[in-house]
Amino acid sequence: MESIKKPEEWYSDADAYWTSVAANENGMLGGLLLVHEPDIRASKNFLNQVLKTVNSSYHENEGKLPTIDKTIATDPNSSGCSEKPGQRELVALDCGAGIGRVTKFLLSEYAIVDMVEQSAKFVQAAETEYLLDLIKKQRVSGCYVCGLQDFVPTAGRYDIIWCQWVLGHLTTPDLVSFFKNCVRGLTPNGVIVVKENVCVAGIVVDEVDSSVTRSSQILQDVFSQAGLKIILKRMQYGFPPNLFKVWMWALVPS
């Protein structure tokens, strides 16, 4: 445990903090709305490359089309991809989804999305207003009101499990367990994407919102402990220089 708090206090304090946050995009981004556009742009480029990488890997290893095969747009700034005939729709999981900012601007353009979020206030805002159009269009399947430390994905359901700016709220043992559960939640060709702040070395504890910022080495050690290997890694660019660096990893079972 990276804090002097007991785990139950750590999680309850985090819940109390987020209950006090406005259920809007600015609240989800900690008052840094200016990072929204470069964040989504970089995530789209990364996810396009992830899908290409996974497809290429399965072509080489098995000589057949994987279930998540898509025709990716050639423009690196493209927002999505088109399904090949006979291929099913991808299914994604947005972890620590908040009101669904990542679901709305990223994942729903690639997949049918499930969301998991511990704040009932944020889920209500998502279902009654923020994501209402996507819910009506059946781009959002549903939302689990649950903390990630207690969440167990449906086995074999997800082609993409997206974890962004939330894993710092989990203790290290719970983070390893969460990833192991995610492995069981993946389809045979599924991938986990992690997008998180990183510090230079060790950890930085934030007692206000009950979170830690881990170094990239610590996070990569956690991935290994959970039986995951990195297939793609990229730094986020375009953020103010005074913020923590942000890295993106694509992970598959090792």
N, C-alpha and C positions, 0 to 999 in steps of 0.2 A: 504494500500500500504506500503510495507516494505522499500521503498527508497524515497529520497527527489525528485526523478524524477517523472514527470507526466507519466501516463501509455503509451501514444503514444511515448514519448521520450525513455522510458524504453525498449519498443519493437524495436524501430528503432535502438537504440544503440546495442542491442543484435544481430540484423540482420547484422549490420555493422561489429561487432566483428567476427561473424561466416563467413562472406564473406572473411575475411582476413585469415582464417584458411585453411590449405592444405586439399584437398579432398582425403585423404587417411586414413588408419586405425590409424596411429600415430596422425593425426590431430583430428580425432574423439575422441581420448582418451586423448587429451591435452598433448601429448608427453609422455604419460605413457603406452607405448605399452606392457610393462611387465605385466599389469593387464589383458590383453586380455584372455589368456588361463584360469586363475582361474575364471574370470568372466563368461565365457561361460560354463565352467564345472559346476559351482554352479547353473547357471540359468537352465541348462538341468535337473539337479537333482531336483531342485525346481519345474519346470514345470511338470516333471513326477509325483511328489507327488501331485501337484495341480490337475491334471487330475484324479488321483486316488481318491482324496478327494471329488471332485465334483461328480464323478460317484457314489461313496459310498453314498453320501448325497442324491442323487436322487433315488438310489435304495431303501433307507430306507423310504423316504418320499412318493414316488409314486409307488414303486413296479414294475418299468419298466425301460428298458434301456433308458438312455438319448441320445439325438442326438449326443453328443460329445464322446460317449463311444468308447474307444480304448483299444486294448490289449497292455498294457504297458510292456516293456521289464523288466525282473526281475533284471538285472544288473543295480545298481543305477548309474553307469557311462555310461549307454547306451545313444546313441545320439537321440533316437526317439522311435516310436511306430508303430504298424501295425494296419491297419483298419480291423474291422470285416466285414464279408460279409453283404451287404445291407446297410452299413453305408456310409453316404456321407463324402466327404473330409472336414476337418475343414477349417475355414477361419479365418485368424488372421490379426490384424492391428498393425503395428509398428509405434508408435507415436514419432515424432522428430527423424526420422530414419537416418538422415545424408546421408551417401553414402550406407547405408544398412548393416552395420556390423552385427547387431543383426539379421536382416532378413537372411543374408547369412549363419551364423554359428549356428543359433538357430531355428528361427521360421519356415524357409522353410523346415526343417526336420519334422515338425509336421503339416503344414498347407499350403494352398494357401495364399499368403501374399499381402495385400495392405499396402502401405507406405504413411505417411504424413510427409512432411518436408518443412520448409519455404524457404530454400536456393535453388534457381534454379540451382546454381552451383553444389551443391551436387547431386541433382536429375539427372542432365545431366551426371555426372560422374558415377552414379549408372546405368543409362539406356544404356550408350554407352560403358561401360567397366566393372565396378566392378560386376554388377549383370547380365551381358548380357547372360551368360549361363543359369542362373535360369529363366530369362525372356523367353528365347527360349524354355525351358522345361515347361513353364507355371506354375512355382512354385511362380512367382511374377506376380500378376495380373495388378498392376499399381501403380502410385504414384501421390498423390495430393500435389501440391505446395501451401502450406498454413500454416500459423502459427496456433498453437493449440488454441490460444485465439479466432480464427475465424472459427475453423473447426467444422463441424457437421457431425458425422458418419451416414452412411446410416442405417436407422432403421432396427433392427432385423438381421443384416448381420453377426456379428462377434461372434465367439466362444471364441476367445482370443483377448483381447486388451492389448498390452504390452507397458508400459510407463517407459523408463529407462533414467536417467540422462538428463531429459529435463524439468520436472515440476517446477524446480527452476526458470525457466524463466517466469513463469506465476505469475501475481499478485494473491493474495488469492481469491478475488471475481471471477476472471476469472478461477482459478483452480476449484472452486466449480462448476461453470457453465460447465466447460469442463467435469467434472465427471458426471454431470447430463445428458449431451448429450451422453456420453459414455454408460450410463445405457440404454438409448433408442436404442443405436446401438448394444446391445447384443442380441444374440439368447436366447431363454428361459433358456438354461443351460449354458450360457456364463459366462466368468470370466474376470475381469480386474486384471492385474498384475502390480504392481508398484515396481520399483527398484531405490532407490535414496540414495544419501549421506544424513546423518543426523548429526546434531550437538548435543551437550549435553543438551542445553536448549535454548529456544528462537529462534532467527534467526541470521545468519551471512550473511551480504550483500557483494556481490562482484560487485563493480561499474564498473569494467573493462569489464566484459561480461554480465552485467545486469542480475544477477541471485542471488537467495538467497538459503542458505542451512537452512532448517527448522529442528527443533527437531522432534523426532518420535512422541511425544505427539501432537505437532501442526499438523503434517500430519494426525494423526489418528482422530483429531478433524475435519479436513477438510473432511475426508472420511465420518464421521458421518453426517456432514452438507449436504453432497451430497446424503444421503440415502444409504450408502454402509456399509456393515459389513465385518469384517475380518474373513476369514475361515482358513487362514494359514499365518504364519509369520516366517521368518528365517533371520539370519544375514549372510552376505557374509564373508567368511574366505579366507585367502591366499593373502591378499593385504598388501603392506608395512605399518608398524605401524604408520607412520607419516601422513597418509591420513585420511580423514573423515571416520567414520564407514559407512557401506552400509547395508541397510535393504531391504528385499523383502517382499511384502505383496500380498496375493491373496484376491480379493474383489468380493463380489456378492451383488446384491440389497437386502436391508434389508426389 
